[in-house]
Amino acid sequence: MDVSLIAVVAAVALAAVAIVIALRGRGADPEVMRLAQSQSELVGSLKTLVDQSAAAQAATAERLQAQERALAKALEERFADITRRVGEHLEKSAQATSTTIGDLRERLVKIDEAQKSLAELSSHVVSLQDILSNKQARGAFGEEQLEAIVRDQLPPAHFEFQATLSNRTRADCLLRLPPPLGPLAIDAKFPREAYDAMREAGGDEAARAAAQRAFANAITKHVNDIADKYIIPGETAEAAMMFVPSEAVYCEIYTSIKDVADKARRARVFIVSPTTLWAVLNTMRAILKDARMREQADAIQREVGLLLEDVARLGKRVDNLEGHFAAAEKDVREIRTSADKILRRGDRIQDVELEKAAPPLTLVPQTGSKL
C-alpha cells in the first residue's frame, strides 16, 4: 500500500475519533450527526479506494513478477546462447591452438633434424679438412675419388690401379687405350699446402704473392715429376694426366698461374679436375667402342657373307618347294580328273543295269472284258 494513502486513512480515522468524542460531549446535534454520516461515507469511500489501490498494486505486482520471470527467462536464454557461443569459440580456439602446437612440434622436429644434419655436415667438413691437411690422407682421398670416376666410365679391362711401370714407378691409375694412344698414366697426388697458404693470406698482397709463387713452383715441380716418371717412350702414351680432386684448386691453377698450366700442356701433362676427367673418360669410352667395332669388322663381314649364303640356300629351297607344290597341284588335278571319269562311268553302268532289270509291259485282254 502507498505511504500517502496510509497517511490519509490515518488522518480520516483520527478525525472520526474526534467526531465520536465530540458527539458524546454534545449529544444528538443534527449538524454533528450529518458530519458523522459524511465522515462515515468518506471512510467507506476511502476503504473502497484502499481496496482498489490494493487490487491495483496486486495486479501491478503480478505484472511485474510476470515481466521479471520473462526477463529472467530471456536473460537465461541469452546467457545460455552466449555460453554456447563462448564454448564453441573456445573449442575452435583450442583446436586451432592444438593444430598450431602440432605444427610447431613438427617444425621443431624438422629443425632438430636439420641441426643434427648440420652438425654431422660440420663434422664431415672438419674431417675433410683433416684429410686434406694430411699429405698421405690427401693422396688416399684423391686416389679413391679417381678410382670411383674411372670405374664409373670405363670397362674393367681398360684400366689398372697402382700399376708398376718398367722404371719401377707406380702409377695411381693406368688407362689401357688402343694404339696409337697406348697406356696413359694418371697421378692423383697434388700440392695442397701452397694453395692453403695462398688462401690464408687474405688481403695481405705480399703474403699472397709469395704464396702464389710457392704454389706455382709446387705445381711446376709436380708436373715435371709426372713427366719424368710416367711418360716412357715405347711403353706408355706420349702424355700423362695430373688429377686434381678439388675444383677450387683446379680453377686457381687456370686463373692465377696460367703460365704453369701452359708449361704443363707443353710437357704433355694434362691437368684435370673431377669434372674434366669425367668428360675425358667419356670421350675415351667412345674411342674404345670405335676400336672394338674396327676389330670386329672382319668378323662382322664374315658373318654377313655366311648370312647371305644362308639366304641364297633358303631361296633355292623355296624354289624346290614351289616345284613340289606345282607337281602336287598337277597330281591333284589329274586325280580329280580320274575321279570324275570314274563317277561318270559309274553313272552309266548304273543306268544300264536299271534298263536290264525293268520287265517289258504286255497287255493281255481278259475274256468277256471290254476295252
Secondary structure, DSSP 8 states (H G I E B T S, - for coil): --HHHHHHHHHHHHHHHHHHHHHHHH-S-HHHHHHHHHHHHHHHHHHHHHHHHHHHHHHHHHHHHHHHHHHHHHHHHHHHHHHHHHHHHHHHHHHHHHHHHHHHHHHHHHHHHHHHHHHHHHHHHHHHHHHHHSHHHHHHHHHHHHHHHHHHHS-GGGEEEEEE-TTS-EEEEEE---TTT--EEEE-----HHHHHHHHTTT-HHHHHHHHHHHHHHHHHHHHHHHHHH--TTTS-S-EEEE-S-HHHHHHHHHH-HHHHHHHHHTTEEEE-HHHHHHHHHHHHHHHHHHHHHHTHHHHHHHHHHHHHHHHHHHHHHHHHHHHHHHHHHHHHHHHHHHHHHHHHHHHHHHHHHHHHS--------TT---
